Amino acid sequence: LIKTIGIIPARKGSKGLPGKNIKNLCGKPLIAWTIENAINTNLIDEVVVSTDSEEIAEIAKSFSAEVPFLRPKEIAQDESPGIDPVIHALEMLPDVEDLILLQPTSPL
């Protein structure tokens, strides 16, 4: 049983700033800052990244996040509601008790 996960939704598509989730910020990909802050809190048992990108998945894993599935393209569009990746993650991870939503673009 996983008690609490921190879910970080990070899709590859972005109209405003393409590739923003993996852009270098002070020597690390932007998403790495959110992953590291989540790992370093005592509130989260496992950090999970929900993405539709193999590249983001590999970067997330290299910073010790879990990527147990890739997000389906139909819930990784500009017009996809933000709650859809959360619902999808909960369907894919049935043993989760609590969930904390973390944004890759707001690492603090």
C-alpha angles and dihedrals in degrees: 000000000000107000105194129006129189107218119203114192109206118165124184097231120085126157097192100047114005113221092008095150092062101033113126114262115179093334100318137074111269092244090056091068092057092044093050094047090049093049091049095055121089091220098074127066097187134013114218126187117207109203143148091213128091089201094054089045092054093047091048091051091049087060092049100261121137120241102183094165142009118244115247114252092238091068095041099070130113090251095045111118112250092236093061096080089049093052090045091051092051090050090050094045106044095170094066115119100182134012132205116197113219124185118219090215093055103051098165 
